């Protein structure tokens, strides 16, 4: 089923329907809008309907990584409409969901080359104003803009200093909150929550920052996903060291009166102070870990790498703190929470449960999970992860998930170490058919949450500050050695693989350690200096924090770059690269492979003309797995 199972994204509940985006690898990664009627959670699932049949491909390209390609809300007649970005022309389109046979109507016009000038996405529908409010990235900057639901050119609302996103409209429609950040910081490092009133002309009045921090000003603070809970404004803020929820009571009433003074920290009430994360790194739009169903505040919380779903229960309307009431349900990998009128839904999976849509009736706690595709594996054929803590870089406790080969680990078993992407990401616990591909073939797999990973608080994330290529490499090597020490794998049969930032960790581990005997890099970074000088706008200054200020720290960039030390690699390497990749240009893979060949190292390179950064085509995904296993098996003589 690898390469055949659709990815489900961004569920939204509206008017008794559950809507979601479905990315189909068998259709070259085309993403379409699906929906089905809600019933009781213990009833049989209703038949799903495809709303955007044919050539429609819902994809946002703001900041390259996109997300938030579709917004739902009431149209002029109160009936549900969808406003989406079609990747074919990059324009906004409106679809009237409650009109049988309705065809999408284009709202913005393409430029001379047949595509809209710039990138649109990450928006919401302003019912009162009958418009879409979202982000326009064009000519090297972001704007908050509005596009009428009847069509027309984007109308500027706000010009941030640099980046913006995640707009949240108050229920009364008179206040708008959003997040801003600026280089050299990424949104999970330092960001601000902004708030403005919407005036009678539809413009924004009194826009100001009300939480968070900006570069070179105060302690580093990041905010995530503003949410209106009635008239209260809720946000995840990591000023405590963890992304915890905070509330500004009755913020909707004050937004139009305190037009110049930002809210003082005392205005914010910490709701659930604890060592758990109620947020995740803001790589894409459309991420959601909190939701409001009209009466209740619902949330996802990550406790040391495992996710929970629960209700944030306020003792009373004026309570400064709240109680956490987790729901009983079978999944510990959760994302994209949505709620409405006593129902919630999210994308969910578990150790033996494939990714799908989890629906839950809040009052009764009754749940139903509908997988994106049937689980092809019987329970006895599934390797369930075991939590492994070991001594990582600097002697600090570091976490990983170990998946034993089917039949159990033993001293001669091969081990595949995985370095996740980001590098600000995390190794997750849901059923991965990609991991099961390896365990079913006699491999153990170690999925490492190296220093810098999310899910363990700000201090854990900051281990990687200035140390990319050092901490991640040391932690992956130490994790592999810990598995060998426990007698679960052979020290002569250790391989490492990763994509993007994980590809860099793979190449750096092969350069600077002698732990691994083979590696696989998917669109991995080989030359840090080239990446700093030639990457897209969103990550243009990301390496300032991970490596050092560019170009002042060029010597450090060269010292950490695998390309500059290719002659240190003694292990065979297989490469996979999309030729349309604008995040890590194909030249990086080509130069690294050429350098290894010049040193006499066995190299295999697979190039994919229509793939970008991250492979969307199912045939590509299958080819990557099969070619990697054949390459490792050949060189390990298995």
Long-range contacts (C-beta under 8 A, 24 or more apart in sequence): 1-373, 1-376, 1-433, 2-433, 2-434, 2-437, 2-621, 2-622, 2-625, 3-617, 3-618, 3-619, 3-620, 3-621, 3-622, 3-625, 4-373, 4-618, 5-354, 5-355, 5-372, 5-373, 5-433, 6-372, 6-373, 7-355, 7-372, 8-347, 8-355, 8-356, 8-357, 8-372, 9-286, 9-336, 9-347, 10-67, 10-68, 10-69, 10-70, 10-286, 10-288, 10-336, 11-336, 11-338, 11-345, 11-346, 11-347, 11-357, 12-70, 12-72, 12-338, 13-38, 13-338, 13-339, 13-340, 13-341, 13-343, 13-344, 13-345, 14-72, 14-73, 14-80, 14-340, 15-80, 15-98, 16-341, 17-80, 17-97, 18-345, 18-357, 18-359, 19-51, 19-70, 19-72, 19-82, 19-97, 20-347, 20-357, 21-58, 21-69, 21-70, 22-372, 23-616, 24-618, 25-616, 25-617, 25-618, 25-619, 25-621, 26-618, 28-610, 28-616, 28-617, 29-616, 29-617, 30-56, 30-57, 31-57, 31-58, 31-59, 31-69, 31-87, 32-56, 32-57, 32-58, 33-58, 33-70, 33-82, 33-84, 33-95, 35-97, 38-343, 38-359, 40-361, 40-366, 41-359, 41-360, 41-361, 41-364, 41-366, 41-367, 41-368, 42-366, 42-368, 43-368, 45-368, 45-370, 51-82, 51-95, 51-97, 52-84, 52-95, 52-104, 55-88, 56-84, 56-86, 56-88, 56-104, 57-86, 57-87, 57-88, 58-84, 58-85, 58-86, 58-87, 59-85, 59-86, 59-87, 60-85, 60-119, 60-120, 60-121, 60-122, 60-285, 61-85, 61-87, 61-90, 61-119, 61-121, 62-119, 62-120, 62-121, 62-122, 62-135, 62-137, 62-142, 62-165, 62-285, 63-119, 63-137, 63-163, 63-165, 63-284, 63-536, 63-537, 63-538, 64-536, 64-538, 64-582, 64-583, 64-613, 65-283, 65-284, 65-538, 66-119, 66-121, 66-284, 66-285, 67-121, 67-122, 67-283, 67-284, 67-285, 67-286, 67-287, 68-121, 68-122, 68-123, 68-134, 68-165, 68-284, 68-285, 68-286, 69-121, 69-286, 71-123, 71-124, 71-125, 71-132, 71-134, 72-97, 72-125, 73-124, 73-125, 73-126, 73-127, 74-125, 74-127, 75-130, 75-149, 76-130, 76-149, 81-125, 81-149, 83-107, 83-123, 83-125, 83-132, 83-147, 83-149, 85-120, 85-121, 89-114, 89-115, 89-116, 90-115, 90-116, 90-118, 90-119, 90-120, 91-115, 91-116, 91-120, 92-116, 92-120, 92-132, 92-147, 94-149, 94-151, 105-151, 106-151, 107-132, 107-147, 107-148, 107-149, 107-150, 107-151, 107-152, 108-147, 108-151, 108-152, 108-153, 108-154, 109-153, 120-145, 120-147, 120-154, 121-285, 122-165, 122-166, 122-167, 122-285, 122-286, 123-167, 124-167, 124-168, 124-169, 125-149, 126-169, 126-173, 126-198, 127-173, 128-173, 128-174, 129-173, 129-198, 129-202, 131-202, 133-157, 133-167, 133-169, 133-176, 134-167, 135-164, 135-165, 135-167, 135-285, 137-537, 140-537, 144-176, 144-178, 144-204, 146-202, 155-202, 157-203, 157-204, 158-196, 158-204, 158-207, 160-194, 163-187, 163-538, 164-194, 165-282, 165-285, 166-224, 166-225, 166-226, 166-282, 166-285, 168-225, 168-226, 168-227, 168-228, 169-228, 170-228, 170-231, 170-252, 170-255, 171-228, 171-230, 171-231, 171-252, 172-231, 172-252, 173-198, 174-198, 174-252, 174-255, 174-256, 175-228, 175-251, 175-252, 175-255, 175-256, 176-204, 177-226, 177-228, 177-233, 177-235, 178-226, 179-212, 179-223, 179-224, 179-225, 179-226, 179-282, 180-209, 181-214, 182-214, 182-215, 183-215, 183-540, 183-541, 184-215, 184-541, 184-542, 184-544, 184-545, 184-549, 185-214, 185-215, 185-541, 185-545, 186-281, 186-424, 186-539, 186-542, 186-545, 187-222, 187-281, 187-282, 188-222, 188-224, 188-281, 188-282, 188-424, 188-454, 188-461, 189-220, 189-222, 189-545, 190-214, 190-215, 190-220, 190-221, 190-222, 191-221, 191-222, 191-223, 191-282, 192-223, 193-223, 193-226, 193-235, 195-233, 195-251, 195-255, 195-263, 196-255, 197-255, 197-256, 197-259, 205-256, 205-259, 206-255, 206-256, 206-258, 206-259, 206-260, 208-259, 208-260, 208-261, 208-262, 209-262, 210-248, 210-251, 210-262, 210-263, 210-267, 211-235, 211-237, 211-246, 211-248, 211-263, 211-265, 211-268, 212-237, 220-458, 222-279, 222-458, 224-278, 224-279, 224-280, 224-282, 224-287, 224-289, 225-279, 225-287, 225-288, 225-289, 225-290, 227-290, 227-291, 227-292, 228-252, 228-292, 229-292, 229-297, 230-292, 234-271, 234-290, 234-292, 234-297, 236-278, 236-279, 236-289, 236-290, 237-268, 238-279, 238-457, 238-458, 239-265, 240-270, 240-273, 241-275, 241-457, 241-458, 241-459, 242-274, 242-275, 242-276, 242-277, 242-457, 242-458, 243-277, 243-278, 243-279, 244-270, 244-271, 244-272, 244-273, 244-274, 244-276, 244-278, 245-270, 245-271, 245-272, 245-278, 245-290, 245-299, 245-312, 246-270, 246-271, 247-271, 249-318, 269-320, 269-321, 270-320, 270-321, 271-312, 271-314, 271-321, 271-322, 272-301, 272-312, 272-321, 272-322, 272-324, 273-321, 274-324, 275-303, 275-457, 276-301, 276-302, 276-303, 276-304, 277-301, 277-302, 277-454, 277-455, 277-456, 277-457, 278-302, 280-335, 280-426, 280-454, 280-455, 281-422, 281-424, 281-425, 281-454, 283-422, 283-424, 286-336, 287-335, 287-336, 288-335, 288-336, 288-337, 288-338, 289-335, 289-337, 290-337, 291-337, 291-338, 291-339, 291-344, 292-339, 293-339, 293-340, 293-341, 293-342, 293-343, 293-344, 293-362, 294-340, 294-341, 294-342, 295-342, 296-339, 296-362, 297-322, 298-337, 298-339, 298-344, 298-362, 299-337, 300-334, 300-335, 300-337, 300-346, 302-454, 302-455, 304-399, 304-455, 304-456, 305-387, 305-399, 305-401, 305-426, 305-427, 305-428, 305-429, 305-449, 305-455, 305-456, 306-332, 306-429, 307-331, 307-332, 307-333, 307-334, 307-335, 308-332, 308-334, 309-334, 309-337, 309-344, 309-346, 309-348, 309-358, 309-360, 311-362, 327-360, 327-365, 327-367, 328-365, 328-367, 329-358, 329-360, 329-367, 329-369, 330-367, 330-369, 331-358, 331-369, 331-430, 332-429, 332-430, 333-428, 333-429, 333-430, 334-358, 348-430, 349-430, 349-431, 350-429, 350-430, 350-431, 351-382, 351-384, 351-385, 351-429, 351-430, 351-431, 352-379, 352-382, 352-384, 352-431, 353-430, 353-431, 354-430, 354-431, 354-433, 355-430, 355-431, 375-431, 376-433, 377-433, 377-436, 377-440, 381-406, 381-436, 381-440, 382-431, 382-436, 383-435, 383-436, 383-439, 383-440, 383-445, 385-429, 385-447, 388-446, 388-479, 388-482, 388-483, 390-478, 390-479, 390-482, 391-478, 391-482, 392-450, 392-451, 392-471, 392-474, 392-475, 392-478, 392-479, 393-451, 393-463, 393-467, 393-470, 393-471, 393-474, 393-475, 393-478, 394-463, 394-471, 396-451, 396-463, 398-448, 398-449, 398-450, 398-451, 398-475, 398-478, 398-479, 399-449, 399-453, 399-456, 400-427, 400-446, 400-447, 400-448, 400-449, 400-479, 401-427, 401-429, 401-446, 401-447, 401-449, 402-444, 402-445, 402-446, 402-447, 402-483, 402-488, 403-435, 403-438, 403-439, 403-444, 403-445, 403-446, 403-447, 404-439, 404-444, 404-488, 405-438, 405-439, 405-441, 405-442, 405-443, 405-444, 406-439, 406-440, 406-442, 407-442, 409-444, 409-483, 409-486, 409-487, 409-488, 409-489, 410-487, 410-488, 411-487, 411-488, 411-489, 411-490, 412-490, 412-493, 413-442, 413-443, 413-444, 413-488, 413-489, 413-490, 413-493, 414-442, 414-443, 414-444, 414-489, 414-490, 414-493, 414-494, 414-495, 414-632, 414-636, 414-638, 415-443, 415-444, 415-445, 415-446, 415-480, 415-483, 415-484, 415-488, 415-489, 415-490, 415-493, 415-494, 415-495, 416-443, 416-444, 416-445, 416-446, 416-495, 416-496, 416-497, 416-632, 417-445, 417-446, 417-448, 417-476, 417-479, 417-480, 417-494, 417-495, 417-496, 417-497, 417-516, 418-445, 418-446, 418-447, 418-448, 418-496, 418-497, 418-498, 418-502, 419-448, 419-450, 419-472, 419-476, 419-496, 419-497, 419-498, 419-501, 419-502, 419-505, 419-506, 419-509, 420-447, 420-448, 420-449, 420-453, 420-498, 420-501, 420-502, 421-498, 421-499, 421-500, 421-501, 421-502, 422-452, 422-453, 422-454, 422-500, 422-501, 422-502, 423-450, 423-452, 423-453, 423-464, 423-468, 423-472, 423-501, 423-502, 423-504, 423-505, 423-546, 424-452, 424-453, 424-454, 424-461, 424-464, 425-453, 425-454, 425-501, 426-453, 426-454, 426-455, 427-453, 434-625, 437-625, 437-629, 438-629, 441-629, 442-638, 444-483, 444-488, 444-489, 446-479, 446-480, 446-483, 448-475, 448-476, 448-479, 450-475, 450-476, 450-479, 450-505, 451-475, 464-546, 465-545, 465-546, 466-545, 466-546, 466-547, 466-548, 467-546, 468-501, 468-504, 468-543, 468-546, 468-547, 468-560, 469-504, 469-505, 469-508, 469-512, 469-528, 469-547, 469-560, 470-560, 472-505, 472-508, 473-505, 473-508, 473-509, 473-512, 473-513, 474-513, 476-505, 476-509, 476-515, 477-509, 477-513, 477-515, 477-516, 480-515, 480-516, 481-515, 492-517, 493-517, 493-636, 493-638, 495-519, 495-520, 495-632, 495-636, 496-520, 497-521, 497-522, 497-628, 498-522, 498-524, 499-523, 499-524, 499-614, 500-524, 500-525, 500-583, 500-584, 500-613, 500-614, 501-525, 503-584, 504-528, 504-562, 507-562, 507-569, 507-573, 507-592, 508-560, 508-562, 510-562, 510-569, 510-571, 510-573, 511-562, 511-565, 511-566, 511-568, 511-569, 512-565, 512-568, 514-570, 516-571, 517-571, 517-635, 517-636, 518-571, 518-572, 518-573, 518-631, 518-632, 518-635, 518-636, 519-571, 519-572, 519-573, 519-574, 520-573, 520-574, 520-575, 520-576, 520-628, 520-631, 520-632, 521-573, 521-574, 521-575, 521-576, 521-589, 521-592, 522-575, 522-576, 522-577, 522-615, 522-624, 523-576, 523-577, 523-578, 523-581, 523-583, 523-584, 523-589, 523-613, 523-614, 524-575, 524-584, 524-588, 524-589, 525-584, 525-588, 526-561, 526-562, 526-563, 526-588, 526-589, 526-591, 526-592, 527-561, 527-562, 527-563, 527-564, 527-588, 527-591, 527-592, 528-557, 528-558, 528-560, 528-561, 529-554, 529-557, 529-558, 529-561, 530-563, 530-585, 530-587, 530-588, 531-584, 531-588, 532-557, 534-585, 535-583, 535-584, 536-582, 536-583, 539-583, 562-592, 563-588, 563-591, 563-592, 563-595, 566-592, 566-595, 566-596, 566-598, 566-599, 567-595, 567-599, 569-596, 569-599, 569-601, 570-601, 571-601, 572-601, 572-602, 572-603, 572-604, 572-631, 572-635, 573-601, 573-602, 573-603, 573-604, 574-603, 574-604, 574-605, 574-606, 574-627, 574-628, 574-631, 575-603, 575-604, 575-605, 575-606, 576-606, 576-608, 576-615, 576-624, 576-627, 577-605, 577-606, 577-607, 577-608, 578-607, 578-608, 578-610, 578-611, 578-612, 578-613, 578-614, 578-615, 579-607, 579-608, 579-609, 579-610, 579-611, 580-609, 580-610, 580-611, 580-612, 581-611, 581-612, 581-613, 582-612, 582-613, 583-612, 583-613, 584-613, 602-635, 604-631
